[in-house]
Amino acid sequence: MTGFTRLWLQVFVITVLLSGCAGVDSNTRDDSSGLPPILAQDEVVRSYIKLGRIQITREVFTTDALISTDVYDWGTAALRREAAKMGADAIIFPEITGAHTTSGVIPSTEFRATGMAIKFK
């Protein structure tokens, strides 16, 4: 193996190892904030009761337009805060959507975050 090939292989291995840690989404996993996590259906292995459906709406006018990552961050944080107020252990079936509307002559976008708050038995 030549020196160049060995160097390239080392760089490749280091890049792969470091990039594997970059995909963790801190908004949905249990962290030190004490807020309930957002779980996929296959992550729920214990029986639970449904506390209720959470729906939060936010209207944003053209001057305050959010980019998509801000919308996702806002939606997950809002769902987690509301679920904590309900005493939930987790949130399932999250949906974060946006729809363009017009209020009079001012265009706006309505963002909506919904999910189901659950409590484990």
Backbone hydrogen bonds in HBPLUS format (Angstrom, degrees):
<---DONOR---> <-ACCEPTOR-->    atom                        ^
c    i                          cat <-CA-CA->   ^        H-A-AA   ^      H-
h    n   atom  resd res      DA  || num        DHA   H-A  angle D-A-AA Bond
n    s   type  num  typ     dist DA aas  dist angle  dist       angle   num
A0006-ARG N   A0002-THR O   3.02 MM   4  6.23 161.6  2.05 151.5 156.8     1
A0007-LEU N   A0003-GLY O   2.97 MM   4  6.14 158.2  2.02 145.9 151.8     2
A0008-TRP N   A0004-PHE O   2.92 MM   4  6.13 161.8  1.95 149.0 154.3     3
A0009-LEU N   A0005-THR O   2.92 MM   4  6.09 156.8  1.97 148.3 154.5     4
A0010-GLN N   A0006-ARG O   2.99 MM   4  6.22 155.5  2.05 147.5 153.7     5
A0011-VAL N   A0007-LEU O   2.98 MM   4  6.24 162.6  2.01 153.9 158.2     6
A0012-PHE N   A0008-TRP O   2.96 MM   4  6.14 158.1  2.01 146.8 153.2     7
A0013-VAL N   A0009-LEU O   2.98 MM   4  6.18 163.5  2.00 151.1 154.7     8
A0014-ILE N   A0010-GLN O   3.01 MM   4  6.18 166.6  2.03 152.0 155.7     9
A0015-THR N   A0011-VAL O   2.95 MM   4  6.09 159.7  2.00 148.7 154.6    10
A0016-VAL N   A0012-PHE O   2.97 MM   4  6.20 161.4  2.01 152.4 157.0    11
A0017-LEU N   A0013-VAL O   2.98 MM   4  6.17 162.7  2.01 151.1 155.8    12
A0018-LEU N   A0014-ILE O   2.98 MM   4  6.13 162.3  2.01 151.9 156.3    13
A0019-SER N   A0015-THR O   2.93 MM   4  5.98 156.5  1.99 148.9 155.5    14
A0020-GLY N   A0016-VAL O   3.25 MM   4  6.28 135.4  2.46 140.5 149.2    15
A0021-CYS N   A0018-LEU O   3.38 MM   3  5.83 151.9  2.47 108.1 114.5    16
A0022-ALA N   A0019-SER O   3.21 MM   3  5.20 151.6  2.30 100.7 109.1    17
A0038-ILE N   A0028-THR O   3.17 MM  10  4.76 141.3  2.32 114.3 125.7    18
A0091-ILE N   A0037-PRO O   2.96 MM  54  6.30 141.9  2.11 155.3 160.8    19
A0039-LEU N   A0091-ILE O   2.81 MM  52  6.02 164.9  1.83 171.9 174.3    20
A0043-GLU N   A0040-ALA O   2.91 MM   3  5.33 154.6  1.97 114.6 123.0    21
A0044-VAL N   A0041-GLN O   3.26 MM   3  5.54 158.1  2.31 107.1 113.4    22
A0121-LYS N   A0047-SER O   3.08 MM  74  5.90 169.3  2.10 134.2 136.1    23
A0049-ILE N   A0119-LYS O   2.87 MM  70  5.42 159.1  1.91 151.9 157.2    24
A0119-LYS N   A0049-ILE O   2.95 MM  70  5.42 158.5  2.00 155.5 162.5    25
A0051-LEU N   A0117-ALA O   2.81 MM  66  5.39 158.2  1.85 144.3 149.9    26
A0117-ALA N   A0052-GLY O   2.89 MM  65  5.52 166.0  1.91 172.5 168.1    27
A0054-ILE N   A0115-GLY O   2.73 MM  61  5.27 174.4  1.73 165.1 167.1    28
A0115-GLY N   A0054-ILE O   3.02 MM  61  5.27 142.3  2.17 142.6 147.2    29
A0056-ILE N   A0113-ALA O   2.86 MM  57  5.24 159.8  1.90 152.5 159.4    30
A0113-ALA N   A0056-ILE O   2.89 MM  57  5.24 161.6  1.92 153.4 159.7    31
A0058-ARG N   A0111-PHE O   2.80 MM  53  5.10 155.8  1.86 152.7 157.1    32
A0111-PHE N   A0058-ARG O   2.69 MM  53  5.10 169.9  1.70 163.5 161.0    33
A0060-VAL N   A0109-THR O   2.73 MM  49  5.19 171.6  1.74 157.4 160.3    34
A0109-THR N   A0060-VAL O   2.72 MM  49  5.19 160.4  1.76 152.3 159.2    35
A0064-ASP N   A0061-PHE O   2.76 MM   3  5.45 150.0  1.85 124.7 133.9    36
A0070-ASP N   A0067-ILE O   2.97 MM   3  5.41 123.4  2.30 111.3 125.7    37
A0071-VAL N   A0067-ILE O   3.11 MM   4  6.45 151.1  2.20 151.4 160.3    38
A0072-TYR N   A0068-SER O   3.03 MM   4  6.31 161.9  2.07 151.8 155.5    39
A0073-ASP N   A0069-THR O   2.96 MM   4  6.12 165.4  1.98 147.2 151.5    40
A0074-TRP N   A0070-ASP O   2.80 MM   4  5.93 161.6  1.84 148.2 153.8    41
A0075-GLY N   A0071-VAL O   2.85 MM   4  5.99 166.7  1.86 152.0 155.9    42
A0076-THR N   A0072-TYR O   2.97 MM   4  6.13 171.3  1.97 157.6 159.0    43
A0077-ALA N   A0073-ASP O   3.05 MM   4  6.05 161.8  2.08 146.3 152.1    44
A0078-ALA N   A0074-TRP O   2.88 MM   4  5.99 160.2  1.92 152.0 157.9    45
A0079-LEU N   A0075-GLY O   2.97 MM   4  6.12 162.4  2.00 148.9 153.7    46
A0080-ARG N   A0076-THR O   3.04 MM   4  6.15 161.6  2.07 145.8 150.9    47
A0081-ARG N   A0077-ALA O   2.97 MM   4  6.19 156.1  2.03 148.4 154.6    48
A0082-GLU N   A0078-ALA O   3.05 MM   4  6.22 168.1  2.06 153.1 155.9    49
A0083-ALA N   A0079-LEU O   2.95 MM   4  6.07 158.9  1.99 149.6 155.8    50
A0084-ALA N   A0080-ARG O   3.05 MM   4  6.16 150.0  2.15 140.7 148.3    51
A0085-LYS N   A0081-ARG O   3.15 MM   4  6.49 148.5  2.26 143.6 151.6    52
A0086-MET N   A0082-GLU O   3.25 MM   4  6.57 136.9  2.44 139.3 150.3    53
A0086-MET N   A0083-ALA O   3.10 MM   3  5.08 129.2  2.37  94.6 108.1    54
A0088-ALA N   A0083-ALA O   3.00 MM   5  5.26 168.1  2.01 154.4 150.5    55
A0087-GLY N   A0084-ALA O   3.09 MM   3  5.04 152.4  2.16 100.2 108.9    56
A0089-ASP N   A0118-ILE O   2.79 MM  29  6.01 155.2  1.85 150.7 159.2    57
A0090-ALA N   A0118-ILE O   3.35 MM  28  5.53 153.5  2.42 144.6 144.7    58
A0118-ILE N   A0090-ALA O   2.99 MM  28  5.53 170.0  2.00 153.2 152.7    59
A0092-ILE N   A0116-MET O   2.88 MM  24  5.21 159.2  1.92 145.9 151.9    60
A0116-MET N   A0092-ILE O   2.85 MM  24  5.21 173.4  1.85 163.8 163.8    61
A0095-GLU N   A0114-THR O   2.84 MM  19  5.22 149.9  1.93 150.9 151.7    62
A0114-THR N   A0095-GLU O   2.85 MM  19  5.22 160.2  1.88 152.2 158.8    63
A0097-THR N   A0112-ARG O   2.87 MM  15  5.32 161.4  1.90 155.2 160.2    64
A0112-ARG N   A0097-THR O   2.86 MM  15  5.32 161.4  1.89 145.3 149.7    65
A0099-ALA N   A0110-GLU O   2.94 MM  11  5.33 149.8  2.04 137.9 147.4    66
A0110-GLU N   A0099-ALA O   2.81 MM  11  5.33 166.5  1.83 158.2 156.4    67
A0101-THR N   A0108-SER O   2.77 MM   7  5.32 171.9  1.78 149.3 152.0    68
A0108-SER N   A0101-THR O   2.84 MM   7  5.32 174.3  1.84 149.1 148.4    69
A0103-SER N   A0106-ILE O   3.00 MM   3  5.37 157.9  2.05 157.1 150.1    70
A0106-ILE N   A0103-SER O   3.15 MM   3  5.37 157.1  2.21 130.3 126.8    71
